[in-house]
Amino acid sequence: MSLVGLALPVLLGACGWPGSDQVAAAVRCVARPQAPPPLAAPLPAVWRTHSMPGVGYSIELPDNWDGVALGTDNQEARLAAAAQRSPALGDTLRNLVGEGSLITYGHPAYLAISTEGGRLDVGLTLGARYAISCAGAPLVDARSSADNPGQIRQTHFPAGDARVLTYEDRSQVDRVSEPYTNWLFALGAPGGQDLLLLFSSYRPAAQAAWPVVWAAMTSLRRAPPADVNGLDPQPACLFPDPAARELSAASRSPCAVPLGRRLAESDCGPAPADPDRTMDATIVPRGGGDGTPASGGTLSSGCVFGMPAASAVWLGAGPQGADLVAYVDLRFPPTGRPIASIDMRQHGGQALSATITLGGALALTEYGVGGVPATSLSETVVAPESRVHRLVLSAVGSTLRAWLDGAETVAPVHTHVVQPGTAGIYLTTEDRGSNIFTVLAAAVYAAG
């Protein structure tokens, strides 16, 4: 992968330097347009804004990514902040920064990695759009084989027109040669330079990674001048829409669900960025009594929980305060009468709950207020498009908001339950029968 930068001068010699007689021919050999990838699964719910002051852009990456600007005077402070946000990535990010960017030609500016082995290198250079526009360029030939030919495409993002080179190679990981798929994007940047973004994914995970890479590219924006020696706060936003359409909006609205600190997350989706804050999965009897650790398999599509009759699955986040935002991505079983809820502020017999059913009913309920076991705050019914859903609950002060599959289906309501308490995800069936639930992802955050 390190040959990306070293090969650019060779490519420029073959395709022509900007302004030369060969530029027109280089542009003509651009291949077919690149179509957006189909979504086989929901995009990640939580994305963070990464400021890249060295290139004057920002980009959104999922919450299981972290990164640092390169070449700043406060590199150590940036690395320490990243390790605090994402303990699982701190050491690896530090080591990779020490090894240097994969973009070795021009000005390396940013490096980010994910808990799933993904990587992003960002930099500025000259002539990259022309260098990867030739189908017969040396880099494309060098990265191609009969089974895995390199591909050149062109596309458009809100940040501008882009050339895309997709190729595969191998890289040493813990002294083992591993196969990787790479996507190199080149866009025109102010000042006549080209912006390079190189995404890399472990090849078996590439099919799932590609829609996430595409969504990140749709979020790329010119950013106002930033202090290169300031710390990047990486503000987080939760997208209730499983397709995260707001990421690619030409005119971005303020974040609908801003987040604070990550407090707890399940290990059903991508590997947690903070393994010490993993939610516990427990089988609990519906009639009360002690719970037992939930047994079940963790698949590429999420955690599969087998639930015995007259029981429930509880994904517990522990005591987490009062002002919280939580979400769960889940697949309902096709049979029975399954229900799922996000519960918050459980303490002293009181609690809050947002509950959905297989039929599309969404209810907000408070428990234990004024001696009343349960008080309905709001109820609505939506027509579910599939059995895969994203439920979001926000509790800030006395105000509750809930979203189902991207739609805020009920107006904000007010609750009397305002004390801090335990939070988690509750899965069961109305008929108390046994069933199987699949959880794709879940997490609890402090409200932003």
Sequence and secondary structure as in RCSB ss.txt:
>XXXX:A:sequence
MSLVGLALPVLLGACGWPGSDQVAAAVRCVARPQAPPPLAAPLPAVWRTHSMPGVGYSIELPDNWDGVALGTDNQ
EARLAAAAQRSPALGDTLRNLVGEGSLITYGHPAYLAISTEGGRLDVGLTLGARYAISCAGAPLVDARSSADNPG
QIRQTHFPAGDARVLTYEDRSQVDRVSEPYTNWLFALGAPGGQDLLLLFSSYRPAAQAAWPVVWAAMTSLRRAPP
ADVNGLDPQPACLFPDPAARELSAASRSPCAVPLGRRLAESDCGPAPADPDRTMDATIVPRGGGDGTPASGGTLS
SGCVFGMPAASAVWLGAGPQGADLVAYVDLRFPPTGRPIASIDMRQHGGQALSATITLGGALALTEYGVGGVPAT
SLSETVVAPESRVHRLVLSAVGSTLRAWLDGAETVAPVHTHVVQPGTAGIYLTTEDRGSNIFTVLAAAVYAAG
>XXXX:A:secstr
 THHHHHHHHHHHHH  TTSTTHHHHHHT   B      SS   SEEEEEEETTTTEEEEEETTEEEEESS TTH
HHHHHHHHHH TTTHHHHHHHHHH  S  SSEEEEEEEETTS EEEEEEESSHHHHTS TT HHHHHT  SSS  
EEEEEEETTEEEEEEEEEEEEEETTEEEEEEEEEEEEE GGG EEEEEEEEEGGGHHHHHHHHHHHHHH EE   
  TTS     EEE SSTT GGGG SS    SSEEEEEEEE SSSS  S GGGB EEEEEETT    EE  EEEET
TEEEEEE TTEEEEEEEEE  SSEEEEEEEE  SSS EEEEEEEEEETTEEEEEEEETT EEEEEEEEETTEEEE
EEEEEE   SSSEEEEEEEEETTEEEEEETTB  S  EE S  S  EEEEEEEETT   EEEEEEEEEEEEE 
